[in-house]
Amino acid sequence: MAARTGSDDSGGGTRTLGLLYPPAGRRGDYTTMQLAFVGGVAEAAAEHGYDLLLAPAGGHEDPSFARMIDHRRVDGVIVME
């Protein structure tokens, strides 16, 4: 799921993507698959000239998501579940 926010087709915008990641597991750690996903997204973003802004996601009402969108800090958001 991606939300398009502040960019346009002329190459403007922030050149930044947001990645909301879920809370850590019961033991307070992340799986190898989750870390590989984040790494893959970061590498793909860099290959296309984008930076990646990571933020924890606690749900749809999470303030990190609202700040990314409301303040137009990113051109799009990737939500990990």
Secondary structure by P-SEA (a helix, b strand, c coil): cccccccccccccccbbbbbbccccccccccaaaaaaaaaaaaaaaaabbbbbbbbbcccccaaaaaacccccccbbbbcc
